[in-house]
Amino acid sequence: MTIAAAAPFARYRPPAPEPLERPLGTLAFLRALTSNPLNVWTRQAYEEPFVDLPGNVIGPRLLVNDPEAIRRILVENEGNYLRDDLQLRILRRTIGLGLFTAEGAAWRAQRKVVAPLFSARAVSGFLPAMAAAAEAGIERLSASPDGTVLDVAEQMSTIALDVLERTLFRDGFRTPLAEVGRHSKRFVDGAGAVTILDVLGLPEWIPGLRLLRVRSDQRALSAMVDRMIAARRAAPPKPDGEGPETRDILSALLAAADRETGIGLSEREVRDNVLTFIGAGHETTGYALSWALFLLSGAPDVRAAAEAEADAVLGSDREAPAGIADLPLVRAVIEESMRLYPTAPFLSRVARQDDVIGGRPIRAGSLVLIVPWLLHRHRRLWSDPDVFDPGRFLPDRRESVPRFAYLPFGAGPRVCIGSAFALQEATLVLARILSRFRFDLAPGHVIEPVQRITLRPRGGMPMILRHRAAPTSGLAGADTPR
Ligand code: HEM
């Protein structure tokens, strides 16, 4: 497509914490870890393939930035590397014992139950539902006059929740989307932060202060899941094949739980998976869209080219089933946004047995860290690592991105089950938003990326909404305000 050929674009370097010259002392480290773990990294962490992190309060750890070593950990010898205690502790108190936190046979059984909903065929079948959720979001945004300042993070999160309702949870959440988003955000903000209690490994029944503050959000989410399950049990859908409403993730989970023999899911696993798929399925995609809109506001040339691509593909017929293959630049914007602001910024594993990675011995019990935030900005793996350049992900250059230097969705058997779903969703929603609106950062607002479980903008993402005229033909260039 000609638009793709418009690259290279001007060099935009978005904000990010400066690497430290030397490691923090224990107290400063703990403060940074609980406030924003992105602030603990030294220059070395952005430059070296391996960094031995000192054995401070959370014990010795090895940071791995070497793509071959990462392949060994996540793929070749993945059975030797399990999610570690600190990560599990934080994840389990937010999304419980679902697919994300399960291991071994329980993980395999759960993954098998939900896998059909994420096959290539199922995901492309979700195209119309994703487009409808984007259009509903556009209608909500259209109600605000030109010049309104909106929290884009909140808006994108609502669209992502709507996508889940129209695809995976077809009876809906039985709670207004904005309310689900609010409870979920507050809960993950509170419960998803590392606390001193976590670091010291104190018993989990001692609730941290942050957790106490978000108890009401936790209760609201939990009651919502109970209502969803009870309603589905009271009125089960018709058997598969008799209508479009028959099969979704709730039916898949409940059917597995109701099996009388074999390895059915427990009640707790069903509940926790509902919570897992709501949490994992909207926060990450909602923030990926928000970061993309933020980056585009700093790169007007890329934004104009992406708008032109969206206009050309969507044209005046918004019912047209555009797939992501038709939107190479918009897709590249999403992929480059996930490089600079990976919404899952941190992976960690503990070795069960001794191993060797990249020629380095790993002792049983060692903690290895794979940090997409660092890997994606690594000085030896990327040229101009801090510069926003979607051209890297255009079809003619995409092949040269090393597989294990770019891990927004992880890799190996534990790779994000929703990766194709999320990439399709984010690309389609972004294209539709770009064809109708332009967003610029609210004056005076400084964006600070902060790591919770997801990578989010501290204090949200206030942006000014500008309406673009709806295109009347497939031609580009409709960028005059209404
Ligand atoms: C931009 C959006 C997304 C990003 C960046 C993302 C990122 C990730 C990453 C990095 C992992 C692997 C974690 C690890 O290895 O420790 C993961 C796992 C997972 N993701 Fe996503 N995700 C996204 C969207 C989604 C969506 C849309 C869903 C579901 C609707 C989803 C559900 C899951 C689940 C259930 C797992 C656990 C898989 C397993 O362990 O078998 N994610 N995600």
Residues whose N, C-alpha, C, O or C-beta is under 5 A from the ligand:
A	BS01	HEM	L99 F100 F277 A280 G281 T284 T285 A288 T343 A344 L347 L407 P408 F409 G410 P413 R414 V415 C416 I417 G418 F421 A422
